[in-house]
Amino acid sequence: MKALVYHGPGKKAWEEVPDPQILAPTDAIVKIDTTTICGTDLHILGGDVPAVTDGRILGHEGVGHVIAVGDSVTNFKVGDRVIVSCISKCGVCEYCQKGFPDHCQANEAGVGWILGHMIDGTLAEQVRVPFADGSLHHLPEHVTDEQAVFLSDSLPTGYEVGVLAGQVRPGDTVAVVGTGAVGLAAIMTTSLWGASKVIAIDTNEFRLQKALEFGATDTVVSGPNTREEVLALTDGLGVDVAMECVGYPETLQLTASLARPRGHIANLGVHGKPVELPLDTMWIGNYTLTMGLVDATSTATLLKMVASGKLPSEKMGTHTFALNDIEEAWDVFANAAKNEAIKVVLKA
């Protein structure tokens, strides 16, 4: 089969690799019908995730059909149409039992994100999915691939690491710094908790326009006066919840500066460098700072909302390519601002 293989920082190739095989009775093999590239994949290529080694197939999002199952798989059979979760969940370890599969202990790394990280991923014609019963989701016939593919990661990440961790509540004011796919997912799902004002902040006018379509009430072009503009929109206090969705030191520093006393700062970005925050002045503000990896425990709930039309997740996809054109798709996504791209959709 063909797959996108990582060969060290700055090096990747769409090349022929062996087909995946069932290695454990809890495995399934999924033929990928639709997949997408994540901002985390860009971070990997940039060398920000050193655990990813030469020869790893990238990717952790996808929709497809089951083509083989291990003897212990009971919830899925050959032919089932499924969403592949970005988190592989054994379901029996202490963290999985507590509802935190992001730290599934079934592997030596102690994390649930292993596809395209510790094992081969979904930017391929086929993928082996460990713990299939807990790591796949049945897909209703009327939900399209273009709607479902963003339920692998982007939508749950925006909702769980942004809205839920940030504790958005009815009437809250929210700022979202960075309106790529995860930022837009956070904006879209703030409506589920009744935010009264959602301020989208970015340097890119196209993405800010998209943010309004996804539910933002206000936009701010990021620049030297960003904090002052946000304060002016929030009675001089700042926001109840400030979300960072980029992954750079300066964007987290900006995000932290936007929260009002006793506000919540939710970091969703993947950071490749340490970040210095002014805790000597922040401590007295009683801020709550959260960060982390998605659990993807909300996928089933979000899928119901997508299926009912409540969440138009397909709007995240701005460019569609054949899977064989993945190199071109990667270039478009890596230069998203220039290409007015949010997410690329790759069709087998």
C-alpha positions as CSV (number, residue, x, y, z in Angstrom):
1,M,0.0,0.0,0.0
2,K,1.0,3.7,-0.2
3,A,1.5,5.8,2.9
4,L,3.0,9.1,4.0
5,V,6.2,8.2,5.9
6,Y,8.2,10.5,8.2
7,H,12.0,10.4,7.7
8,G,13.1,12.9,10.3
9,P,12.6,16.7,10.7
10,G,11.6,18.3,7.4
11,K,11.6,14.9,5.5
12,K,8.5,12.9,4.4
13,A,7.6,10.7,1.5
14,W,4.5,9.2,-0.1
15,E,5.9,5.7,-0.7
16,E,5.1,2.0,-0.9
17,V,5.0,0.2,2.5
18,P,3.8,-3.2,3.7
19,D,0.1,-3.6,4.4
20,P,-0.8,-3.6,8.1
21,Q,-1.5,-6.9,9.8
22,I,-3.5,-8.0,12.8
23,L,-1.0,-8.2,15.6
24,A,-3.3,-8.7,18.6
25,P,-6.8,-10.2,19.0
26,T,-8.2,-6.7,19.8
27,D,-6.9,-5.1,16.5
28,A,-8.9,-4.2,13.4
29,I,-7.6,-3.2,10.0
30,V,-9.5,-0.2,8.4
31,K,-9.3,0.7,4.8
32,I,-9.1,4.5,4.7
33,D,-11.8,6.2,2.6
34,T,-11.2,9.8,3.8
35,T,-8.5,11.3,6.0
36,T,-7.0,14.7,6.8
37,I,-3.8,16.3,7.9
38,C,-3.6,17.8,11.4
39,G,-1.6,20.7,12.7
40,T,0.1,18.2,15.0
41,D,1.5,16.5,11.8
42,L,3.1,19.8,10.9
43,H,4.6,20.0,14.3
44,I,6.0,16.5,13.9
45,L,7.6,17.4,10.6
46,G,9.1,20.4,12.2
47,G,10.8,18.2,14.8
48,D,8.6,19.3,17.7
49,V,7.6,15.7,18.7
50,P,10.9,13.7,19.0
51,A,9.1,10.5,20.0
52,V,8.1,10.2,16.3
53,T,10.9,8.2,14.7
54,D,12.2,7.7,11.1
55,G,9.9,5.3,9.2
56,R,6.6,6.2,11.0
57,I,3.5,6.6,9.0
58,L,1.9,9.9,9.9
59,G,-1.7,10.7,10.7
60,H,-4.3,10.0,13.4
61,E,-7.7,11.0,11.7
62,G,-9.8,9.0,9.3
63,V,-13.0,7.4,8.2
64,G,-13.1,4.1,6.5
65,H,-14.4,0.5,6.3
66,V,-13.3,-2.4,8.5
67,I,-11.6,-5.1,6.4
68,A,-10.3,-7.4,9.1
69,V,-10.8,-7.9,12.8
70,G,-9.0,-9.8,15.6
71,D,-10.6,-12.7,17.4
72,S,-11.5,-10.6,20.4
73,V,-13.2,-7.7,18.6
74,T,-16.9,-7.9,19.3
75,N,-18.4,-4.4,18.4
76,F,-17.2,-4.3,14.8
77,K,-17.2,-6.6,11.8
78,V,-15.8,-6.6,8.3
79,G,-17.7,-4.1,6.2
80,D,-18.6,-1.7,9.0
81,R,-18.2,2.0,8.2
82,V,-16.3,3.7,11.0
83,I,-14.6,6.8,12.4
84,V,-11.0,6.1,13.6
85,S,-10.4,8.0,16.9
86,C,-7.1,9.8,17.4
87,I,-7.0,8.1,20.8
88,S,-6.5,4.4,21.2
89,K,-8.3,3.2,24.3
90,C,-7.7,-0.2,26.0
91,G,-10.7,0.4,28.3
92,V,-9.2,-1.6,31.2
93,C,-6.3,0.4,32.6
94,E,-6.7,2.8,35.6
95,Y,-6.9,5.9,33.4
96,C,-9.3,4.4,30.9
97,Q,-11.5,3.3,33.7
98,K,-11.6,6.8,35.1
99,G,-12.5,8.2,31.7
100,F,-9.1,9.6,30.8
101,P,-7.9,7.5,27.9
102,D,-5.5,10.2,26.8
103,H,-3.2,8.5,29.4
104,C,-4.1,4.9,28.5
105,Q,-1.4,2.8,30.1
106,A,-1.5,0.0,27.6
107,N,1.8,1.2,26.0
108,E,5.2,2.1,27.3
109,A,4.6,5.8,26.6
110,G,1.5,5.9,28.8
111,V,-0.5,8.0,26.3
112,G,-3.6,7.3,24.2
113,W,-2.4,9.1,21.2
114,I,-0.3,6.5,19.5
115,L,-1.5,6.5,15.8
116,G,1.0,8.4,13.8
117,H,3.0,8.9,16.9
118,M,4.1,5.6,18.5
119,I,2.7,3.3,15.8
120,D,1.8,3.8,12.1
121,G,-1.1,6.1,11.4
122,T,-3.9,7.0,9.1
123,L,-2.2,8.9,6.2
124,A,-2.2,5.7,4.3
125,E,-4.5,3.4,2.3
126,Q,-5.0,1.1,5.4
127,V,-4.3,1.4,9.1
128,R,-4.1,-1.0,12.0
129,V,-6.3,0.2,14.9
130,P,-5.4,-1.3,18.3
131,F,-8.2,-1.9,20.9
132,A,-10.8,-1.5,18.1
133,D,-13.8,-1.9,20.3
134,G,-12.9,1.2,22.2
135,S,-11.1,3.1,19.4
136,L,-13.6,3.0,16.5
137,H,-17.1,4.5,16.2
138,H,-19.9,3.2,14.1
139,L,-20.9,5.8,11.5
140,P,-24.6,6.4,10.6
141,E,-25.2,6.0,6.9
142,H,-26.5,9.5,6.4
143,V,-23.4,11.1,7.9
144,T,-20.9,11.9,5.1
145,D,-17.2,11.3,5.3
146,E,-16.7,15.0,5.1
147,Q,-18.7,15.5,8.2
148,A,-17.3,12.6,10.1
149,V,-13.5,12.9,9.5
150,F,-13.3,15.9,11.8
151,L,-14.8,13.9,14.6
152,S,-11.5,11.9,14.8
153,D,-9.7,14.8,16.5
154,S,-10.4,18.4,15.6
155,L,-14.0,18.7,16.9
156,P,-13.4,16.7,20.1
157,T,-10.1,18.7,20.8
158,G,-11.8,22.1,20.4
159,Y,-14.7,20.9,22.6
160,E,-12.9,19.0,25.3
161,V,-9.5,20.8,25.7
162,G,-11.1,24.2,25.0
163,V,-14.8,24.4,26.0
164,L,-14.9,21.8,28.7
165,A,-11.5,22.3,30.3
166,G,-12.0,26.1,30.1
167,Q,-15.3,25.6,31.9
168,V,-17.4,27.8,29.5
169,R,-20.7,28.5,31.2
170,P,-23.9,30.3,30.1
171,G,-23.3,34.0,29.6
172,D,-19.5,33.8,29.5
173,T,-17.3,35.8,27.3
174,V,-14.7,33.8,25.4
175,A,-11.6,34.7,23.4
176,V,-10.1,32.2,20.9
177,V,-6.6,33.0,19.8
178,G,-5.9,31.2,16.5
179,T,-8.8,30.3,14.2
180,G,-7.5,27.2,12.5
181,A,-9.5,24.0,12.6
182,V,-9.2,23.5,16.4
183,G,-9.9,27.1,17.1
184,L,-13.0,27.0,14.9
185,A,-14.1,23.7,16.6
186,A,-13.9,25.5,19.9
187,I,-15.8,28.5,18.6
188,M,-18.5,26.2,17.2
189,T,-19.0,24.2,20.4
190,T,-19.0,27.2,22.8
191,S,-22.7,27.5,21.7
192,L,-23.4,24.3,23.4
193,W,-22.7,26.0,26.8
194,G,-24.3,29.3,26.0
195,A,-21.4,31.7,25.7
196,S,-22.7,35.2,25.2
197,K,-19.7,36.7,23.4
198,V,-17.0,34.8,21.4
199,I,-14.1,36.9,20.2
200,A,-12.0,35.3,17.4
201,I,-8.3,36.5,17.2
202,D,-6.0,35.8,14.3
203,T,-3.7,37.5,11.8
204,N,-5.6,36.1,8.8
205,E,-8.7,37.9,7.6
206,F,-10.0,34.8,5.8
207,R,-9.9,32.7,9.0
208,L,-11.6,35.5,10.9
209,Q,-14.4,35.6,8.4
210,K,-14.7,31.8,8.8
211,A,-14.8,32.3,12.6
212,L,-17.9,34.5,12.2
213,E,-19.5,31.7,10.1
214,F,-18.7,29.2,13.0
215,G,-20.3,31.4,15.6
216,A,-17.9,34.1,16.7
217,T,-19.6,37.4,17.6
218,D,-16.6,39.6,17.2
219,T,-13.2,39.4,15.5
220,V,-9.9,41.1,16.3
221,V,-6.9,41.2,13.9
222,S,-3.9,40.2,16.1
223,G,-1.4,43.0,16.5
224,P,0.1,45.3,19.1
225,N,-3.3,46.5,20.4
226,T,-5.0,43.1,20.6
227,R,-5.3,43.2,24.4
228,E,-6.7,46.7,24.4
229,E,-9.3,45.8,21.7
230,V,-10.4,42.7,23.7
231,L,-10.7,44.8,26.9
232,A,-12.8,47.3,25.0
233,L,-15.2,44.5,24.0
234,T,-15.5,43.2,27.6
235,D,-16.1,46.2,29.8
236,G,-12.4,46.6,30.5
237,L,-12.3,43.3,32.4
238,G,-11.1,40.7,29.9
239,V,-12.8,37.4,29.1
240,D,-14.0,34.6,31.3
241,V,-12.3,32.0,29.2
242,A,-9.3,32.5,27.0
243,M,-8.2,29.7,24.6
244,E,-4.9,29.3,22.9
245,C,-5.1,27.3,19.7
246,V,-1.8,28.0,17.9
247,G,1.2,26.6,19.9
248,Y,3.7,29.4,20.1
249,P,5.1,31.1,23.2
250,E,3.8,34.6,22.2
251,T,0.3,33.3,21.5
252,L,0.0,31.7,24.9
253,Q,1.4,34.8,26.5
254,L,-1.2,36.9,24.7
255,T,-4.0,34.5,25.6
256,A,-3.1,34.6,29.3
257,S,-3.2,38.4,29.2
258,L,-6.8,38.4,28.0
259,A,-8.4,36.6,31.0
260,R,-10.1,38.6,33.7
261,P,-9.5,37.9,37.4
262,R,-10.6,34.3,38.2
263,G,-10.7,33.6,34.5
264,H,-9.8,30.4,32.8
265,I,-6.9,30.0,30.3
266,A,-7.2,26.9,28.2
267,N,-4.2,25.9,26.1
268,L,-5.0,23.8,23.1
269,G,-1.9,24.4,21.0
270,V,0.9,21.9,20.6
271,H,4.0,23.6,21.9
272,G,7.5,22.7,20.7
273,K,9.3,25.2,23.0
274,P,9.1,26.2,26.7
275,V,6.8,29.2,27.5
276,E,7.5,31.8,30.1
277,L,4.5,33.3,31.9
278,P,4.5,36.1,34.4
279,L,3.4,34.1,37.4
280,D,4.8,36.8,39.7
281,T,2.0,39.1,38.6
282,M,-0.6,36.4,37.5
283,W,-0.9,34.6,40.9
284,I,-3.0,37.3,42.5
285,G,-5.6,37.1,39.7
286,N,-6.6,33.5,40.8
287,Y,-6.4,32.3,37.2
288,T,-6.9,28.6,36.2
289,L,-4.6,27.3,33.5
290,T,-5.4,24.0,31.8
291,M,-3.6,22.2,29.0
292,G,-3.5,18.7,27.6
293,L,-4.2,16.0,25.1
294,V,-7.8,15.2,24.0
295,D,-9.5,12.2,25.5
296,A,-11.9,11.9,22.6
297,T,-14.6,10.7,25.0
298,S,-17.0,13.3,23.6
299,T,-16.9,11.8,20.0
300,A,-20.2,9.8,20.4
301,T,-22.0,12.9,21.7
302,L,-20.6,15.2,19.0
303,L,-21.5,12.6,16.4
304,K,-25.1,12.8,17.4
305,M,-25.0,16.6,17.1
306,V,-23.4,16.4,13.7
307,A,-25.9,13.8,12.5
308,S,-28.8,16.0,13.6
309,G,-27.4,19.1,11.9
310,K,-26.6,20.9,15.1
311,L,-22.9,21.0,14.3
312,P,-22.0,21.6,10.6
313,S,-18.5,20.0,10.9
314,E,-18.2,19.7,7.2
315,K,-17.5,23.5,7.0
316,M,-14.0,22.8,8.3
317,G,-13.0,21.2,5.0
318,T,-12.0,23.9,2.5
319,H,-9.9,21.9,0.0
320,T,-10.4,18.3,-1.3
321,F,-7.7,16.2,-2.8
322,A,-7.2,12.6,-3.9
323,L,-5.2,10.6,-1.3
324,N,-2.5,10.1,-4.0
325,D,-2.1,13.9,-4.1
326,I,-1.2,14.1,-0.5
327,E,2.1,15.9,-1.1
328,E,0.2,18.8,-2.8
329,A,-2.4,18.7,0.0
330,W,0.3,18.9,2.6
331,D,1.8,22.0,0.9
332,V,-1.6,23.7,0.8
333,F,-2.3,23.0,4.5
334,A,1.3,24.0,5.6
335,N,0.7,27.3,3.9
336,A,-2.9,27.7,5.1
337,A,-3.0,31.4,5.4
338,K,-1.8,32.0,1.8
339,N,-4.1,29.3,0.4
340,E,-7.2,30.2,2.5
341,A,-7.2,26.7,3.9
342,I,-8.7,25.4,7.2
343,K,-8.5,21.7,6.7
344,V,-7.8,19.5,3.7
345,V,-9.9,16.5,2.9
346,L,-8.1,13.5,1.3
347,K,-10.3,11.0,-0.5
348,A,-9.1,7.5,-1.4
